[in-house]
Amino acid sequence: MCIRDSLKVEDPRGGDGLRITPPYTASGESGVFVALCRGKRSIALDLKHDEGRAVLLALVARSDALVDSFRPGVLDRLGLGPDVLEAANSSLVHVSMTAYGDGARRALPGHDLNAESYAGLLGLARGHDGAVGMPAQPVADMATGLQAALAVVSGLRLAEHGEPLRADVTMLDSALSLTGLAQGTVAATGVEPPTPDVLTGGLASYAVYRCADGLELAVGALEPQFFSRIVDLADRPELAARQYDVTGQDALRGELAALFASRPRAEWLALLEHDQTCVTPVRTAAEALADTDLRDRGVLEEVALADGRTATAARPVAWLPADGRTLGAPALGAHTDEVLRAVGVDAADLG
């Protein structure tokens, strides 16, 4: 295995649950699975049988890193505990992604929403009515993936010095790592930060406003120079002095809402977008994937679908040099025979 080869080991009884997650492409594939698993290879192994475990250990012996997403204790019950894995490869970087780690909650099931709620992250997503809103994206899930990738890279560096890494990357811990600003408020005051705070709707100059045509603008004018420029260009310079008036934010927000509602978004963008204002359009995901600047910078790529067509997606690691390949997501077990040959196992031996 080479370091850039990502082999996905799946249960032959259906594989990764993402495979059946709607919506589906015209080729019948899960769009989410295509977006998240393109470029990987897939091998179907039943780890509840000796033959499947033997193949996995053969793969471990040839690999740099193993990333698993079982609950704590599952690998031990399968006969694939730390001692067994170390015997197969003493320099293996082993990263587990779990919901809550090997503590009091180790046996509990959990998803992104649960991890965010335990971490205090979800409680920060309150609107002006005090109600908690649903997160727009599963940020605990995504942060866990990033933390796991960082753990793998760190582990590979440690392995060069004979220090194999065994890391438990949890969704709860990853969600908690995103609450640094709130932690700072608690450290300074002993109480939770106000919700919404200045970055989540508490400041009128840092908010989203609807225009005359129903389209929206993101106004990110935290600093005085940006807000002053906006109100100057909008012929409302008197509003600048009220930017940080704590007791007057609701009134200022109302005036700004009326101001932006007086013209269609295209007019506001023509006036503000390319000046020193931090004003941008609120786009849909589809609009973002059609961005010509992102395309020109190589951030977007074409993903192969099973029927020969392609779809556009963002490169998972945009700063890596592009290799020009058009990759797709693997069918379940598509590379099983190929991988078995590489480790000297006959597919017939798996039953």
C-alpha angles and dihedrals in degrees: 000000000000123000091251093052113100113193117192113208109205138180108256088224096082102318125223112007089229087074090075097039112121146261101067131206121237086262090062096251126129107259090214092052091049092050096047103033105037115131094024126115121229130217122179113219131167102218091188089074128069093236093055093048091049091055092048091052090049088054092046089054090058099039136087098212142015121203118189133180101199123128114260112285098020095104089049090053089050091054092252101110126147095275092052093048092046090051089054094047121003093192096048118137104220119191122179122197111206136162101241109356132240097315139092091313096046095118097044120107116228145169135200093281092053094048091049091049095050091046095054090242096112091050089061091062096083125140128214089278091060094244121132113243127213113259114256092224134017092258095169089056093048094044090051090055091051092047090049091051090050090049091052093050091046090047093052090053091049091048089061086065096045096260109122114202127224108185133178108206110190132196091226094053092045091051090048090053088063094060097072095126092050090047088055091054092050090048092051101040107016091234135087119271119261116266120251094028128186092285097045104048105298093109117062093211090058104054147091121268133191119231131214093272094050094256119124141233129207109221109197099174101142095148124065095239092061096045092045090053092051096051092042091055090045091052092244101108092150090072092067094079091057097056096107100027098133096200094043102055096105092052092046091048090053092051092048090048090054091046096053091042089061096074137034117260096251090061092050092048092049088053102039116014099082097035125081096281113102090230117145139165120263101237134195119239089253091054091051090053089054094054110131094205091055088048093049091049092053095245092124125059140177117257120207117237124206093254094055097261124114138226131200121248137159117262108252092228105027096182094061115095111266115243096202095238122139103219131187136194116272125247113243108285093355092146100036097109092043093051093044090055089051091057094040098251125136112227089222089065090066092061 
